[in-house]
Amino acid sequence: MPENKYDFGLVGLGVMGRNFILNVADNGFRAYGYDLDQEKVTALQKEGGDLDKVNATSDMKTFINSLQLPRKIMQ
């Protein structure tokens, strides 16, 4: 689990979800994604580059605990 919490969470890292979360991160927010497919998680982590700005997991508990309160989650 990251030390610093993320501003925004997104469930679903398909093409639209991945592009949306990268856009959110490009606009100054720390974004965290969730997907059951580990390949999609890994792809987002690689494409995002800086894990302090954009990251992802396939574990729901990690996802929830990585978000600032109040949590902002889009699905």
Backbone as ProteinMPNN parsed JSONL, in Angstrom:
{"seq_chain_A": "MPENKYDFGLVGLGVMGRNFILNVADNGFRAYGYDLDQEKVTALQKEGGDLDKVNATSDMKTFINSLQLPRKIMQ", "coords_chain_A": {"N_chain_A": [[0.841, -1.183, 0.0], [0.541, 2.237, -0.804], [2.423, 4.974, 0.684], [1.558, 7.677, 0.503], [-1.699, 8.804, -0.079], [-4.013, 8.358, -2.797], [-5.829, 10.655, -4.943], [-8.056, 9.972, -6.462], [-10.036, 7.258, -7.587], [-10.474, 4.573, -9.917], [-12.529, 2.08, -11.242], [-12.007, -0.521, -13.375], [-10.01, -1.03, -16.029], [-9.922, -1.058, -18.833], [-9.623, -0.05, -22.29], [-10.926, 2.517, -22.379], [-11.081, 3.144, -19.61], [-8.356, 3.067, -18.837], [-7.271, 5.157, -20.419], [-8.782, 7.281, -19.396], [-7.964, 7.408, -16.676], [-5.253, 7.999, -16.993], [-5.467, 10.514, -18.143], [-6.637, 11.957, -16.028], [-4.509, 11.851, -14.218], [-2.611, 13.269, -15.705], [-3.637, 15.768, -15.423], [-2.968, 16.699, -12.954], [-3.868, 15.24, -10.738], [-3.575, 12.586, -8.366], [-3.959, 9.347, -9.265], [-5.615, 6.194, -8.931], [-6.05, 2.919, -10.013], [-8.242, 0.059, -10.464], [-8.538, -3.315, -11.359], [-9.557, -6.61, -12.161], [-8.006, -8.03, -13.897], [-4.733, -8.738, -14.076], [-2.905, -8.169, -16.093], [-3.888, -5.813, -17.244], [-3.587, -4.09, -15.097], [-0.784, -4.056, -14.826], [-0.114, -2.988, -17.335], [-1.165, -0.368, -17.117], [0.419, 0.631, -15.023], [2.956, 0.61, -16.22], [2.528, 2.334, -18.435], [1.737, 4.679, -17.148], [4.029, 5.452, -15.82], [5.125, 7.121, -13.511], [4.708, 5.952, -10.432], [3.859, 7.294, -8.201], [2.064, 9.101, -9.128], [0.208, 7.764, -10.765], [-1.246, 4.624, -10.391], [-2.059, 1.135, -9.888], [-4.066, -1.747, -8.97], [-4.999, -5.216, -8.443], [-6.297, -5.974, -6.26], [-8.972, -5.513, -4.189], [-9.123, -4.551, -1.504], [-6.64, -3.265, -1.162], [-6.946, -1.291, -3.105], [-9.148, 0.27, -2.059], [-8.026, 1.116, 0.393], [-6.003, 2.736, -0.496], [-6.918, 5.186, -1.207], [-7.634, 8.649, -0.626], [-9.612, 10.063, 2.012], [-12.63, 11.994, 1.855], [-13.441, 9.183, -0.144], [-13.137, 9.181, -3.67], [-14.526, 7.581, -6.201], [-14.844, 6.176, -9.368], [-16.771, 4.178, -11.566]], "CA_chain_A": [[0.0, 0.0, 0.0], [1.368, 3.441, -0.887], [2.456, 5.864, 1.847], [0.682, 8.806, 0.2], [-2.964, 8.346, -0.637], [-4.378, 8.864, -4.121], [-6.978, 11.548, -4.959], [-9.158, 9.499, -7.29], [-9.967, 5.844, -7.944], [-11.28, 4.151, -11.066], [-12.725, 0.644, -11.379], [-12.063, -0.928, -14.778], [-8.859, -0.472, -16.741], [-9.932, -1.337, -20.262], [-9.112, 1.057, -23.098], [-11.498, 3.793, -21.915], [-10.683, 3.369, -18.231], [-6.921, 3.372, -18.802], [-7.086, 6.51, -20.955], [-9.379, 8.244, -18.466], [-7.128, 7.554, -15.482], [-4.03, 8.69, -17.411], [-5.843, 11.915, -18.321], [-6.802, 12.505, -14.68], [-3.152, 12.027, -13.681], [-1.969, 14.348, -16.471], [-4.214, 17.037, -14.996], [-2.522, 17.056, -11.614], [-4.431, 14.429, -9.667], [-2.967, 11.271, -8.149], [-5.048, 8.441, -9.615], [-5.374, 4.776, -8.624], [-6.985, 2.081, -10.736], [-8.524, -1.306, -10.018], [-9.059, -4.243, -12.354], [-9.265, -8.003, -11.824], [-7.024, -8.518, -14.873], [-3.398, -8.264, -13.698], [-2.242, -7.613, -17.283], [-4.338, -4.419, -17.377], [-2.945, -3.365, -13.991], [0.628, -3.892, -15.2], [-0.055, -2.076, -18.484], [-1.364, 0.996, -16.621], [1.6, 1.008, -14.247], [4.036, 0.91, -17.176], [2.191, 3.505, -19.246], [1.686, 5.844, -16.275], [5.407, 5.839, -15.554], [5.416, 7.541, -12.146], [3.735, 5.284, -9.573], [3.337, 8.247, -7.224], [0.978, 9.841, -9.782], [-0.797, 6.824, -11.262], [-0.911, 3.262, -10.011], [-3.224, 0.261, -9.979], [-4.002, -3.018, -8.262], [-6.088, -6.158, -8.686], [-6.781, -6.317, -4.925], [-9.952, -4.497, -3.8], [-8.782, -3.954, -0.214], [-5.544, -2.331, -1.428], [-7.545, -0.173, -3.847], [-9.917, 1.103, -1.135], [-7.134, 1.699, 1.397], [-5.045, 3.629, -1.144], [-7.6, 6.43, -1.579], [-7.885, 9.667, 0.401], [-10.995, 10.247, 2.467], [-13.606, 11.035, 1.387], [-13.009, 8.505, -1.364], [-13.782, 9.517, -4.941], [-14.367, 6.387, -7.034], [-15.684, 6.107, -10.566], [-16.771, 2.842, -12.147]], "C_chain_A": [[0.884, 1.244, 0.0], [1.312, 4.266, 0.394], [1.493, 7.022, 1.653], [-0.573, 8.278, -0.471], [-3.245, 9.029, -1.973], [-5.678, 9.656, -4.041], [-8.237, 10.905, -5.538], [-8.96, 8.024, -7.604], [-10.897, 5.522, -9.092], [-11.325, 2.634, -11.123], [-12.88, 0.329, -12.86], [-10.982, -0.255, -15.597], [-8.777, -0.95, -18.184], [-9.432, -0.104, -21.003], [-9.627, 2.405, -22.581], [-11.052, 4.117, -20.494], [-9.22, 3.764, -18.111], [-6.664, 4.795, -19.305], [-7.648, 7.568, -20.019], [-8.472, 8.477, -17.264], [-5.801, 8.24, -15.812], [-4.299, 10.177, -17.608], [-6.004, 12.614, -16.979], [-5.426, 12.799, -14.073], [-2.411, 13.151, -14.403], [-2.466, 15.73, -16.047], [-3.99, 17.316, -13.509], [-3.102, 16.271, -10.459], [-3.682, 13.107, -9.572], [-4.087, 10.246, -8.298], [-4.654, 6.984, -9.396], [-6.456, 3.944, -9.284], [-7.132, 0.699, -10.13], [-9.065, -2.107, -11.195], [-8.698, -5.656, -11.907], [-8.175, -8.592, -12.709], [-5.645, -7.921, -14.57], [-2.645, -7.682, -14.891], [-2.629, -6.149, -17.491], [-3.725, -3.542, -16.29], [-1.503, -3.047, -14.364], [0.775, -2.905, -16.355], [-0.226, -0.624, -18.032], [-0.142, 1.479, -15.845], [2.759, 1.382, -15.168], [3.752, 2.196, -17.944], [2.168, 4.783, -18.41], [3.064, 6.352, -15.89], [5.733, 6.126, -14.107], [4.351, 6.968, -11.216], [3.208, 6.174, -8.451], [2.166, 9.049, -7.798], [-0.151, 8.931, -10.237], [-0.327, 5.402, -10.959], [-2.189, 2.436, -10.095], [-2.975, -1.027, -9.199], [-5.133, -3.926, -8.725], [-6.676, -6.628, -7.355], [-7.702, -5.194, -4.415], [-9.594, -3.817, -2.482], [-7.659, -2.93, -0.372], [-6.072, -1.093, -2.134], [-8.249, 0.793, -2.893], [-9.001, 1.824, -0.149], [-6.128, 2.686, 0.816], [-5.635, 4.992, -1.486], [-7.799, 7.337, -0.382], [-9.356, 9.67, 0.789], [-11.404, 11.691, 2.236], [-13.178, 10.459, 0.036], [-13.848, 8.956, -2.565], [-13.498, 8.371, -5.897], [-15.352, 6.447, -8.184], [-15.634, 4.678, -11.08], [-17.503, 2.829, -13.456]], "O_chain_A": [[1.874, 1.296, 0.73], [0.305, 4.269, 1.102], [0.695, 7.32, 2.541], [-0.504, 7.402, -1.333], [-2.771, 10.135, -2.235], [-6.529, 9.383, -3.194], [-9.352, 11.254, -5.15], [-7.838, 7.588, -7.861], [-11.968, 6.114, -9.23], [-10.288, 1.974, -11.06], [-13.779, 0.849, -13.521], [-11.033, 0.952, -15.833], [-7.69, -1.214, -18.697], [-8.869, 0.799, -20.383], [-8.842, 3.33, -22.372], [-10.681, 5.256, -20.209], [-8.879, 4.688, -17.372], [-5.92, 5.55, -18.679], [-7.057, 8.636, -19.864], [-8.238, 9.622, -16.876], [-5.278, 8.989, -14.987], [-3.455, 11.01, -17.278], [-5.553, 13.748, -16.813], [-5.209, 13.861, -13.49], [-1.665, 13.903, -13.776], [-1.799, 16.737, -16.283], [-4.734, 18.077, -12.89], [-2.849, 16.607, -9.302], [-3.212, 12.576, -10.578], [-5.058, 10.273, -7.541], [-3.514, 6.591, -9.643], [-7.644, 4.228, -9.132], [-6.27, 0.23, -9.386], [-9.935, -1.643, -11.932], [-7.631, -5.866, -11.331], [-7.498, -9.542, -12.317], [-5.423, -6.73, -14.786], [-1.822, -6.784, -14.713], [-1.789, -5.334, -17.873], [-3.384, -2.385, -16.538], [-1.055, -1.908, -14.232], [1.687, -2.078, -16.353], [0.488, 0.257, -18.51], [0.279, 2.625, -16.004], [3.462, 2.362, -14.919], [4.63, 3.047, -18.088], [2.535, 5.852, -18.899], [3.247, 7.547, -15.659], [6.558, 5.423, -13.522], [3.216, 7.444, -11.208], [2.209, 5.837, -7.815], [1.369, 9.61, -7.047], [-1.326, 9.278, -10.114], [0.815, 5.03, -11.229], [-3.269, 2.972, -10.344], [-1.848, -1.35, -8.826], [-6.105, -3.467, -9.325], [-7.465, -7.572, -7.325], [-7.258, -4.06, -4.232], [-9.753, -2.602, -2.365], [-7.717, -1.85, 0.215], [-5.688, 0.028, -1.8], [-7.981, 1.994, -2.914], [-9.183, 3.013, 0.112], [-5.467, 3.401, 1.568], [-4.929, 5.86, -1.998], [-8.09, 6.881, 0.723], [-10.227, 9.323, -0.009], [-10.563, 12.571, 2.414], [-12.627, 11.163, -0.81], [-15.069, 9.092, -2.49], [-12.367, 8.202, -6.354], [-16.536, 6.73, -7.999], [-14.585, 4.035, -11.039], [-17.606, 1.782, -14.095]]}, "name": "protein", "num_of_chains": 1, "seq": "MPENKYDFGLVGLGVMGRNFILNVADNGFRAYGYDLDQEKVTALQKEGGDLDKVNATSDMKTFINSLQLPRKIMQ"}
